[in-house]
Amino acid sequence: MPDRYALRRNDGPTTLVPAENLNPHLAWDDVPEGTASFALLCADLDAPTDTSGINKPGVVFDDDSERALFYHWVLVDLPAGVRDVDEGAFAPLQGGDLSPSKAVSPGRLGHNDYAGMPGMEDGAGLCYGGPAPPWNDGRPHRYRFTVYALSVPTLDLADGFKAADVLKAMQDAVLAECSLTAVYTLNTSLSATQVGSPSVS
């Protein structure tokens, strides 16, 4: 994954600086008959559950470290006619937050898992939030972007919804789904062969 899609990038092996934090351009086709809307989720499949050692010298996350999903992007109610999302359309506004009413593309934004985290700016959770994996993680992180074709035009979700709410609300409405998995790491000791290539399913 290019640095421009990340929340943080390297400025040295143990020094991170802000990246552009643009959501990537995504496009899809072969939409099933009866599609009334789309939902889009992006999850880090390799987030450490123990956050106390993140970016701390002397601490290393290895393959035995416990992992969990961390959602970076939660977007629902994209109209049935939509076939792509522009690069940067759901990035945070400069110096401010991004609320659903300010979004420059159709759809409704939910909270990503940065919401409420210490050190995050107001509004960081209500937009696309790019990768910022620990520089002391020995595992490259996989980021899975999944588009769901749904049989309903809107999902019944209260304000403040998160990915878990979306997954529950659309459980009986998914007609088809497609995923793109990209890889990003801030561990400069990992080689390109360890990081691998994007995959589509």
Stockholm file with secondary structure:
# STOCKHOLM 1.0

chainA/1-201         MPDRYALRRNDGPTTLVPAENLNPHLAWDDVPEGTASFALLCADLDAPTDTSGINKPGVVFDDDSERALFYHWVLVDLPAGVRDVDEGAFAPLQGGDLSPSKAVSPGRLGHNDYAGMPGMEDGAGLCYGGPAPPWNDGRPHRYRFTVYALSVPTLDLADGFKAADVLKAMQDAVLAECSLTAVYTLNTSLSATQVGSPSVS
#=GR chainA/1-201 SS CCGGGCSEEESSTTCEEECCCCCCCEECCCCCTTCCEEEEEEEEEEEESCGGGTTCTTCCBCTTSCEEEEEEEEEEEEETTCCEECTTTTSCCTTSCCCGGGCSSSSEECCCTTTTCTTCCTTTTSSCCCCCCCTTBSSCEEEEEEEEEESSSSCCCCTTCCHHHHHHHTTTTEEEEEEEEEEECCCTTSCHHHHCCCEEC
#=GC SS_cons         CCGGGCSEEESSTTCEEECCCCCCCEECCCCCTTCCEEEEEEEEEEEESCGGGTTCTTCCBCTTSCEEEEEEEEEEEEETTCCEECTTTTSCCTTSCCCGGGCSSSSEECCCTTTTCTTCCTTTTSSCCCCCCCTTBSSCEEEEEEEEEESSSSCCCCTTCCHHHHHHHTTTTEEEEEEEEEEECCCTTSCHHHHCCCEEC
//
